[in-house]
Amino acid sequence: MIFDPNALVLQRDTGPEVPEDILKDATALSKSPCTPDEALAGLKRFLPVLQTARLDTNFVLACATLVEKQRFKDGMLDFWSGMQVLLHDHDMPLRMLMRWYLREKQAEEGMIRLRHLLPNSDTDICEGQRMVMAMHELQLFHDLDAWIRPMLSRLPDAAPLRLSYIRSLYDQGRFYEAFEQVNALPEDLKLSASQQKMIDAIEQKSQVMSGSELVDRDDIIARLAVLAQSYPVRPRSPEGRLGNVVFFTGQLGAGGAERQLTRIATAMHTARRESGHINGTKLAGDIRVCVRHVNAATSSDFFLPVLQEAEVDVTTLVDTPMVGVEDLPAYIDQEFRDLLELMPRDLMENTCKLIQYFRENETEVAYLWQDGGVMASALAALAAGVPCIIASFRGKPPNMRPELMRQHMPVLFKTLATQTRVRFSANNNSSARSYEEWLGMENGAIQVIYNATPPILPDGTPQDEEWWEDVCARSPQCTQTVLGVFRYDHNKRPKFWIETAMELARQNSHIRFVIVGAGVELAQCRVMVEAAGMQDRIFLAGARSHVGYFMHNADLLMHLARMEGLPNVIIEAQLSGLPVLATPAGGTEEIVQDGITGLILSDNIDPPGNEVLDKLNSLLLNPDKLHAMGQAGKARSETLFLPGNILERTISLFKDTI
């Protein structure tokens, strides 16, 4: 749910005041780690007040934050643009507007907008401070340097402007340059407590770096990796044996990567208990999972019960005792300790905890999942002497998905690529080649291991069966079913899926459409279907745990994603004997053989609507061909994706690295 900021302009001086309890509740919810559904429920409660009360800046900002917490992608740039117009003197809308320009890969357009919004920033100190903040959000750091340094030369006594620049340099980890700017501040300048704390930290960090050739945090993290690589390495298990394995990731939410980690970890743990071997390798050690955090409130614990039921040992890093640099093992030298303290606090704390964790568990293989998980744990695995470190990537690299990019990621990943104990893997060839190109690696250097997917069973719950009976009763004329299984978000393109379904439903009275899944755009999609009067042709099932039941009752899967790694849902569809119509996103073409097990659209970024309809019709009008495609997909997928085959390839990767 998104409100229109422009509609609030007329309420500046009219209407009643916002009730105190409503303002308090809205502020508290906006500052809490609420889920998208909780944010939506809160906004629904507050919206009637927002639309009738006198304009209250704090209340409007709280409601705007709840819009952001719903994790929309469509329309957010326009939303924050309207918010900036409404509250043009407030920093938060400007900050968020620039953040969305960056997310939409429109940093240059953001800069043009800034010049329009802050026309006097070259001479006005207050506008200049806002320009520093906004350019920092756009991550135009070189442009910021080029703009502000001449300005500070013209206005050497502009301490507030210089402090804003110091904050930007500090956040970038450019401590030397920040220290130079600190020395240019007036000696008698009165500082706030937070400003003084920042300056004290800059002076301390600059002192640590003095005498070295290190300039910023990128240099520091590269040096840390080199130092970590030089420390003693644990002895490796004899040939034919595998020691302790630790899977590490950020959280256990309901995503495809988290499902895969859970699936592989539990299968490996089960194999160790039952047979003790995989493909001739004796599993002599324990299988453990370590995550940074799990939280029921944010659904980041979704797969935790699965691991617990399988009796896999799970450690949550935030719940472990604090470990300081002074607690690190004796072989770690003072340079490493000093440099580690210059890194962001969360990276420093994670590294210290994980060094201890990997050592205490005598880890032989550290299997690090996803970009964030690799970022949080790779230095620790090297410094702990883990002999086999696998960095597992599950989609396109961060240079192609800027919302996933984190500071220092490029330099760390490129440094890891040169380390002898580190191997990279990906779950599809498209992602592997993209990472190789980004990191300057040789073609084929990254090992591809597909997603493990068990046989797709046709069983459903009694609730599934009852729901399906109702669907059939409401659409008795329909003899074919087109299925969608996806999260309702910008990437999966649910609105386009429904628009396509509506058009085909108007052309063909014998086809129904069913979507299984949940997400931030589900409520909007329900409104779309109801507004079009299509409730008896397009059915939204919500989240369901037995997806196989719906696949075995469908005739075709339609998947229209923009970006993918190796989409699990398409593997599952093919394993269930369901042909697929899909965009060529990510590794989709490695699953679906165009014209043999399904059809691939020409474009994943902007698929022509008429092409989707034409290909849908060509498939649905030929049931015999549809059935043959489904059977071909089932036979092929059983050789590529069943868990036994993937486990064998995973163990081989461990052995090759060791």
Residue pairs with C-beta under 8 A, 6 or more apart in sequence:
1 40
1 43
1 44
1 47
1 67
1 70
1 523
1 524
2 67
2 72
2 75
2 76
2 79
3 43
3 47
3 50
3 51
3 63
3 67
4 82
5 60
5 64
5 79
5 82
5 83
5 85
5 86
6 82
6 85
6 86
7 51
8 50
8 51
8 55
8 60
8 86
9 86
11 52
11 53
11 54
11 55
12 54
12 55
13 54
13 55
14 54
15 52
15 53
15 54
16 52
16 53
16 54
17 53
17 54
17 56
18 49
18 53
18 54
18 56
18 59
19 49
22 46
22 49
22 59
23 56
23 58
23 59
23 62
25 42
25 45
25 46
26 42
26 46
26 59
26 62
26 63
26 66
27 58
27 59
27 62
29 38
29 39
29 42
29 62
29 66
30 61
30 62
30 63
30 65
30 66
30 69
31 65
33 295
33 297
33 298
34 42
34 66
34 69
34 297
35 297
35 298
35 299
36 69
36 70
36 71
36 519
36 520
39 66
39 67
39 69
39 70
40 66
40 70
40 520
40 523
42 66
43 63
43 66
43 67
43 70
46 59
46 62
46 63
46 66
47 63
49 59
50 59
50 60
50 63
53 59
57 87
57 90
60 83
60 86
60 87
61 87
61 90
61 92
61 93
64 79
64 80
64 83
64 92
64 93
64 96
67 76
67 79
68 76
68 96
70 520
71 489
71 520
72 490
72 520
72 521
73 103
73 489
73 490
73 491
74 490
74 495
74 521
76 100
76 103
77 97
77 100
77 101
77 104
77 106
80 93
80 96
80 97
80 99
80 100
81 97
83 93
83 96
83 97
84 93
84 94
84 97
84 117
86 93
87 93
88 117
91 130
91 133
94 117
94 130
94 133
94 134
95 133
95 134
95 137
97 110
97 113
98 110
98 114
98 134
98 135
98 137
98 138
99 137
101 107
101 109
101 110
101 113
101 138
102 110
102 137
102 138
102 139
102 402
103 402
103 403
105 402
107 138
107 139
107 140
110 134
110 138
111 135
111 138
111 140
111 143
114 121
114 131
114 134
114 135
114 138
118 127
118 130
118 131
118 134
119 127
120 127
121 127
121 128
121 130
121 131
122 128
122 151
125 155
125 158
125 160
125 161
126 160
128 148
128 151
128 158
128 161
128 164
129 160
129 161
129 164
131 147
132 144
132 148
132 161
132 164
132 165
132 167
132 168
133 164
133 168
135 141
135 143
135 144
135 147
136 144
136 168
136 171
141 168
141 172
144 165
144 168
148 161
148 165
151 158
151 161
152 158
152 161
152 162
152 165
152 181
152 184
155 161
156 184
157 186
159 185
159 186
159 189
162 181
162 184
162 185
163 185
163 195
165 181
166 178
166 181
166 182
166 198
166 199
166 202
167 198
169 175
169 177
169 178
169 181
170 178
170 198
170 201
170 202
172 216
172 217
172 407
173 216
173 217
173 218
173 220
173 342
173 343
173 344
173 407
173 408
174 215
174 216
174 217
175 202
175 205
175 206
175 209
175 216
175 342
176 206
176 209
176 215
176 216
177 216
178 202
178 206
179 202
179 203
179 206
182 199
182 202
182 203
191 199
205 341
205 342
208 338
208 339
208 341
208 342
209 220
209 342
213 219
214 220
214 223
214 339
217 342
217 343
217 407
217 408
218 408
218 411
220 339
220 342
220 343
221 343
221 379
221 408
221 411
221 412
221 415
222 411
222 412
222 415
223 335
223 339
224 336
224 339
224 340
224 343
224 379
225 378
225 379
225 382
225 412
225 415
225 416
225 419
226 415
227 333
227 335
227 336
227 339
227 383
228 336
228 379
228 382
228 383
229 382
229 419
229 420
229 421
231 331
231 332
231 382
231 383
231 385
232 331
232 385
233 385
233 386
233 387
233 421
234 362
234 363
234 364
234 385
234 386
234 387
235 387
236 243
236 364
236 387
236 388
236 658
237 243
237 284
237 285
237 364
237 658
240 280
240 281
240 282
241 281
241 282
241 284
242 281
242 282
242 283
242 284
242 285
242 364
242 365
242 651
242 654
242 655
243 284
243 285
243 362
243 363
243 364
243 365
244 285
244 286
244 287
244 288
244 361
244 362
244 363
244 364
244 365
245 268
245 285
245 286
245 287
245 288
245 363
245 364
245 365
245 367
245 654
246 288
246 289
246 290
246 357
246 358
246 361
246 363
246 365
246 366
246 367
247 261
247 264
247 265
247 287
247 288
247 289
247 290
247 367
247 369
248 289
248 290
248 291
248 354
248 366
248 367
248 368
248 369
248 373
248 376
248 377
249 257
249 258
249 261
249 289
249 291
249 292
249 368
249 369
249 370
249 373
250 291
250 292
250 293
250 370
250 372
250 373
250 376
251 258
251 291
251 292
251 293
251 294
251 295
251 300
251 301
252 258
252 261
252 262
252 291
252 294
252 300
252 301
252 302
252 303
252 304
252 307
253 298
253 299
253 300
253 301
253 302
253 303
254 299
254 302
254 303
256 394
256 451
256 565
256 567
256 568
257 369
257 370
257 394
257 565
258 302
258 303
259 303
259 568
260 394
260 427
260 451
260 452
260 568
261 289
261 303
261 369
262 303
262 306
262 307
263 452
263 454
263 643
264 452
264 643
264 646
264 647
264 650
265 287
265 289
265 307
265 312
266 306
266 307
266 310
266 312
267 452
267 643
267 647
268 278
268 283
268 287
268 647
268 650
269 287
269 310
269 311
269 312
270 310
271 277
271 278
271 283
271 647
272 283
272 286
272 287
276 282
276 283
277 283
278 647
278 648
278 651
279 647
279 648
279 651
279 652
281 651
281 655
285 362
285 364
286 313
286 361
287 312
287 313
288 312
288 313
288 314
288 315
288 361
289 307
289 312
289 313
289 314
289 315
290 314
290 315
290 316
290 317
290 354
290 357
291 314
291 315
291 316
291 317
292 316
292 317
292 318
292 350
292 373
292 376
293 300
293 316
293 317
293 318
294 300
294 301
294 304
294 316
295 301
304 314
307 314
308 314
315 357
317 350
317 353
317 354
317 357
320 353
320 357
322 349
322 353
323 349
323 352
323 353
323 355
323 356
324 352
325 337
325 340
325 341
325 348
325 352
326 337
327 352
327 356
328 336
328 337
328 352
328 355
328 356
328 383
329 355
329 359
332 355
332 383
336 383
340 348
340 351
340 352
341 348
343 351
344 407
346 376
347 375
347 376
347 379
350 376
350 377
350 380
351 377
351 379
351 380
351 383
352 380
353 380
354 376
354 377
354 380
354 381
354 384
355 380
355 383
355 384
357 363
357 380
358 366
358 380
358 381
358 384
358 385
358 386
359 384
359 385
363 381
363 384
363 386
364 386
364 387
364 388
364 658
365 386
365 388
365 389
365 390
365 654
365 657
365 658
366 377
366 381
366 386
366 388
366 389
366 390
367 390
367 392
368 374
368 377
368 378
368 381
368 389
368 390
368 391
368 392
369 392
369 394
370 392
370 393
370 394
371 393
371 397
371 398
371 404
371 406
371 409
372 404
372 406
374 391
374 392
374 393
374 412
374 413
374 416
375 406
375 408
375 409
375 412
378 389
378 391
378 412
378 416
378 422
379 412
381 389
382 389
382 419
382 421
382 422
386 421
387 421
387 658
388 421
388 423
388 654
388 657
388 658
389 419
389 421
389 422
389 423
389 657
390 422
390 423
390 424
390 425
390 653
390 654
390 657
391 413
391 416
391 422
391 423
391 424
391 425
392 424
392 425
392 426
392 427
392 449
393 424
393 425
393 426
393 427
393 431
393 432
393 435
393 446
394 426
394 427
394 431
394 565
394 566
395 401
395 431
395 563
395 564
395 565
395 586
396 430
396 431
396 434
396 563
396 565
396 586
397 431
397 434
397 435
397 438
397 439
398 404
398 405
398 406
398 409
398 410
399 405
399 410
399 438
400 434
400 438
401 563
410 438
413 439
414 439
414 440
416 422
416 424
417 424
417 439
417 440
417 441
417 445
421 657
422 657
423 447
423 653
423 656
423 657
424 432
424 435
424 441
424 445
424 446
424 447
425 432
425 446
425 447
425 448
425 449
425 653
426 432
426 435
426 446
426 447
426 448
426 449
426 565
427 448
427 449
427 450
427 451
427 565
427 566
427 587
428 448
428 450
428 565
428 566
428 586
428 587
428 590
429 448
429 587
429 590
430 586
430 587
430 589
430 590
431 565
431 566
431 586
431 587
432 446
432 447
432 448
433 443
435 441
435 446
436 442
436 443
436 444
436 445
436 446
447 653
447 656
449 646
449 649
449 650
449 653
450 566
450 571
450 590
450 640
450 641
450 646
450 649
451 566
451 568
451 571
451 641
451 646
452 641
452 642
452 643
452 645
452 646
452 647
453 568
453 571
453 572
453 575
453 637
453 641
453 642
453 643
454 642
454 643
455 575
455 642
456 547
456 548
456 551
456 552
456 572
456 575
456 576
457 546
457 548
458 548
458 549
458 552
458 576
459 546
459 548
459 549
460 468
460 546
460 548
460 549
460 550
461 545
461 546
461 549
464 544
464 546
464 549
464 550
465 549
467 541
468 549
468 550
468 553
471 512
471 514
471 539
472 478
474 535
474 536
474 539
475 512
475 536
475 537
475 539
477 509
477 510
478 509
478 510
478 511
478 512
478 537
479 510
480 510
480 511
480 512
480 555
480 556
480 620
480 623
481 511
481 512
481 513
481 514
481 553
481 554
481 555
481 556
482 501
482 504
482 511
482 512
482 513
482 514
482 554
482 555
482 556
482 557
482 558
482 616
482 620
483 513
483 514
483 515
483 516
483 550
483 551
483 554
483 556
483 557
483 558
483 573
483 578
484 494
484 497
484 513
484 514
484 515
484 516
484 517
484 557
484 558
484 559
485 515
485 516
485 517
485 547
485 550
485 551
485 557
485 559
485 569
485 572
485 573
486 492
486 494
486 497
486 515
486 517
486 519
486 559
486 561
486 569
487 517
487 518
487 519
488 494
488 517
488 518
488 519
488 520
488 521
488 522
488 525
489 519
489 520
489 521
490 521
490 562
491 561
491 562
491 563
492 517
492 519
492 560
492 561
492 562
493 560
493 561
493 562
494 515
494 519
494 521
494 522
494 525
495 521
495 524
495 525
495 528
496 560
496 609
497 515
497 558
497 560
498 513
498 515
498 525
498 528
498 529
498 538
499 528
499 609
500 558
500 560
500 609
500 612
500 613
500 616
501 513
501 534
501 537
501 538
502 532
502 534
502 538
503 609
503 613
504 511
504 513
504 613
504 616
504 617
505 511
505 512
505 513
505 534
505 537
505 538
507 613
507 617
508 617
508 620
511 537
511 620
512 537
512 538
512 539
513 537
513 538
513 539
514 538
514 539
514 541
514 550
514 554
515 525
515 538
515 539
515 540
515 541
516 541
516 542
516 543
516 544
516 547
516 550
517 541
517 542
517 543
518 542
518 543
522 540
522 542
525 540
526 540
529 535
529 538
529 540
541 550
544 550
547 569
547 572
548 572
548 576
551 557
551 572
551 573
551 576
551 578
552 576
552 577
552 578
554 578
555 578
555 620
555 623
555 626
556 578
556 579
556 580
556 581
556 616
556 619
556 620
556 626
557 569
557 570
557 573
557 578
557 579
557 580
557 581
557 582
557 598
558 580
558 581
558 582
558 612
558 616
559 567
559 569
559 570
559 580
559 581
559 582
559 583
559 588
560 582
560 583
560 601
560 607
560 612
561 567
561 582
561 583
561 585
561 586
561 604
562 583
562 585
562 604
562 605
563 585
563 586
563 604
564 585
564 586
564 587
564 588
565 586
565 587
566 586
566 587
566 590
566 591
567 582
567 585
567 586
567 587
567 588
567 591
570 580
570 582
570 588
570 591
570 592
571 591
571 637
571 641
573 579
573 580
573 633
574 580
574 591
574 592
574 597
574 598
574 630
574 633
574 634
574 636
574 637
575 633
575 634
575 637
575 638
575 641
576 634
577 630
577 631
577 633
577 634
578 630
578 633
579 597
579 598
579 599
579 619
579 626
579 629
579 630
579 633
580 591
580 592
580 597
580 598
580 599
580 633
581 598
581 599
581 601
581 612
581 615
581 616
581 619
582 588
582 592
582 598
582 599
582 600
582 601
583 600
583 601
583 603
583 604
583 607
584 600
584 601
584 602
584 603
584 604
585 604
588 600
588 604
589 600
591 637
591 640
592 598
592 599
592 600
592 633
593 632
593 633
593 636
594 600
596 629
596 632
596 633
597 629
597 630
597 632
597 633
597 636
598 629
598 633
599 615
599 618
599 619
601 607
601 611
601 612
601 615
602 608
602 611
619 625
619 626
619 629
620 626
639 645
